[in-house]
């Protein structure tokens, strides 16, 4: 077991896949020994976006607060608190903040498995 203090994993940085605007990232599972999944919280500041990019695994974006839009293979859907976007392997995906408040997300996806020696 490992208990993680989110505050110790907080960084201010441009979002991935295009560096559109600014975000606050909580890299919660970074440094967890032997981990097999990624689990992060990210706040997209007003006007920020995770640019459209291909994914090689399923991904989940769960909305904690704020509003946004998610795109998958050219199809756009609005998101608000209590909604979750499940994105499929091979899709071209992205998400952007809309409205006045930051878009706070929980993001999770599996890491590439490393073959055992």
C-alpha positions as CSV (number, residue, x, y, z in Angstrom):
1,X,0.0,0.0,0.0
2,X,1.0,3.6,-0.6
3,X,-0.8,6.6,0.7
4,X,-0.2,9.8,-1.4
5,X,-0.5,13.4,-0.3
6,X,-1.8,15.2,-3.4
7,X,-0.3,18.5,-2.3
8,X,3.2,17.0,-2.7
9,X,2.4,16.1,-6.3
10,X,1.0,19.5,-7.4
11,X,2.6,21.3,-10.4
12,X,1.7,24.3,-12.5
13,X,2.3,23.5,-16.2
14,X,0.9,23.9,-19.7
15,X,-1.5,21.0,-20.5
16,X,-0.1,18.1,-22.6
17,X,-0.6,17.7,-26.3
18,X,-0.3,21.3,-27.6
19,X,0.5,23.3,-24.4
20,X,-2.8,25.3,-24.9
21,X,-3.1,27.6,-21.9
22,X,-2.1,26.7,-18.3
23,X,-3.2,24.0,-15.9
24,X,-2.6,22.7,-12.4
25,X,-1.6,19.0,-12.4
26,X,-1.6,16.6,-9.5
27,X,0.6,13.7,-10.6
28,X,-0.8,11.5,-8.0
29,X,0.7,8.1,-9.1
30,X,4.1,9.3,-10.2
31,X,6.7,7.5,-8.3
32,X,4.5,4.6,-7.1
33,X,6.7,1.5,-7.3
34,X,5.4,-1.2,-9.7
35,X,2.3,0.8,-10.8
36,X,0.2,-0.4,-13.7
37,X,-2.0,2.6,-14.1
38,X,-2.0,6.4,-14.2
39,X,-4.2,8.4,-11.9
40,X,-4.1,12.1,-12.0
41,X,-6.1,15.2,-11.3
42,X,-5.8,18.2,-13.6
43,X,-7.4,21.6,-13.5
44,X,-7.6,23.3,-16.9
45,X,-7.5,27.0,-16.3
46,X,-9.8,29.3,-18.4
47,X,-9.1,28.8,-22.1
48,X,-6.8,25.8,-21.6
49,X,-7.0,22.5,-23.5
50,X,-5.4,19.1,-23.8
51,X,-4.9,19.1,-27.5
52,X,-6.3,16.4,-29.8
53,X,-4.0,13.4,-29.8
54,X,-4.2,9.6,-30.5
55,X,-4.5,7.3,-27.5
56,X,-3.1,3.7,-27.4
57,X,-5.3,2.7,-24.5
58,X,-8.7,3.4,-23.0
59,X,-8.8,6.6,-20.9
60,X,-11.3,8.1,-18.4
61,X,-11.9,11.8,-17.8
62,X,-14.2,12.3,-14.8
63,X,-15.4,15.9,-14.2
64,X,-15.1,17.2,-10.7
65,X,-16.0,20.8,-11.3
66,X,-16.3,23.3,-14.1
67,X,-17.4,22.8,-17.7
68,X,-15.8,21.7,-20.8
69,X,-16.0,19.8,-24.1
70,X,-14.4,16.5,-25.0
71,X,-13.8,15.4,-28.6
72,X,-13.2,11.9,-29.8
73,X,-12.7,11.1,-33.5
74,X,-14.3,14.4,-34.4
75,X,-17.4,14.0,-32.3
76,X,-17.8,16.7,-29.5
77,X,-19.7,16.4,-26.3
78,X,-20.3,18.9,-23.5
79,X,-19.2,18.0,-20.0
80,X,-20.2,19.2,-16.5
81,X,-19.7,18.0,-12.9
82,X,-20.8,14.4,-12.4
83,X,-20.1,13.4,-16.0
84,X,-17.4,11.0,-17.2
85,X,-16.0,10.6,-20.7
86,X,-14.8,7.0,-21.5
87,X,-12.5,7.2,-24.5
88,X,-11.5,4.1,-26.5
89,X,-8.1,2.9,-27.7
90,X,-7.1,4.2,-31.1
91,X,-9.3,7.4,-30.9
92,X,-8.1,10.9,-31.6
93,X,-9.1,12.7,-28.4
94,X,-8.9,16.1,-26.6
95,X,-10.6,18.1,-24.0
96,X,-11.0,21.8,-23.3
97,X,-12.2,24.1,-20.6
98,X,-15.3,26.3,-21.3
99,X,-17.2,28.7,-19.1
100,X,-15.7,30.9,-16.4
101,X,-14.4,28.4,-13.8
102,X,-11.5,26.0,-14.2
103,X,-12.3,22.5,-15.5
104,X,-11.2,20.0,-12.8
105,X,-10.8,16.4,-14.0
106,X,-9.7,13.0,-12.7
107,X,-7.8,11.2,-15.4
108,X,-7.0,7.5,-15.4
109,X,-5.5,5.1,-17.9
110,X,-3.4,1.9,-17.9
111,X,0.3,2.1,-18.4
112,X,2.1,0.0,-21.0
113,X,2.9,-3.3,-19.5
114,X,6.6,-4.1,-19.3
115,X,7.4,-7.7,-20.1
116,X,8.7,-9.7,-17.1
117,X,12.3,-11.0,-17.4
